Amino acid sequence: MDVNGFVKKIFSWRVLIGLLAGGALGYAYYHFIGCRGGSCPIWANPWRSTLIGMAFGAILLFDTRTKADREPEKE
């Protein structure tokens, strides 16, 4: 795979949507459920919870299929 293909795969629409949705859900978790006492270091900080949510969203929507799997079979 060339560098251009790798960059296109990483910055695809699916991953960007995953980043935005995950970040929103991570912040919502902090705001509505989060740890107020500070005993859980990940969810007690809004920046950390947003970043963790963004990472989860990007991982869930990252396309791991190969090019051969995406193209339909030619008869």
C-alpha positions in Angstrom: 0.0 0.0 0.0 1.3 3.4 -0.9 1.4 6.4 1.5 -1.5 8.1 -0.2 -3.8 5.1 0.2 -2.8 4.7 3.8 -3.7 8.4 4.6 -7.0 8.0 2.7 -7.8 4.9 4.7 -7.0 6.6 8.0 -8.9 9.9 7.3 -12.0 8.3 5.7 -15.5 9.6 6.3 -16.2 6.6 8.5 -13.4 7.3 10.8 -14.1 11.0 11.0 -17.8 10.3 11.8 -16.6 7.8 14.5 -14.3 10.5 16.0 -17.2 13.0 16.2 -19.8 10.7 17.5 -17.4 9.0 19.9 -16.3 12.4 21.2 -19.8 13.5 21.7 -20.8 10.3 23.5 -17.6 10.5 25.7 -18.5 14.0 26.8 -22.1 13.1 27.3 -20.9 10.2 29.5 -18.8 12.6 31.6 -21.6 15.1 31.8 -24.5 12.8 32.8 -22.9 9.8 34.4 -19.2 10.7 35.0 -17.3 10.3 38.2 -17.8 13.4 40.4 -15.5 12.4 43.3 -12.4 12.0 41.1 -11.8 8.4 42.0 -11.9 7.2 38.4 -9.2 9.3 36.5 -10.5 8.6 33.0 -14.1 9.7 33.3 -13.6 12.5 35.9 -12.0 14.9 33.4 -14.0 16.1 30.4 -11.0 16.2 28.1 -10.0 12.7 28.9 -13.5 11.3 28.5 -13.9 13.0 25.2 -10.6 11.7 23.9 -11.4 8.2 25.1 -14.8 8.4 23.4 -13.1 9.6 20.2 -10.7 6.7 20.3 -13.5 4.2 20.8 -15.6 5.7 18.0 -12.6 5.6 15.5 -11.8 2.1 16.4 -15.3 0.9 15.9 -15.7 2.5 12.5 -12.2 1.9 11.1 -12.4 -0.2 7.9 -10.2 -3.2 8.3 -11.2 -5.0 5.0 -8.6 -5.4 2.3 -9.1 -4.0 -1.2 -9.9 -7.5 -2.5 -12.7 -7.9 0.1 -14.3 -4.6 -0.8 -14.4 -5.2 -4.6 -17.2 -7.5 -5.9 -16.1 -10.6 -7.7 -15.8 -10.3 -11.5 -17.1 -13.2 -13.5 
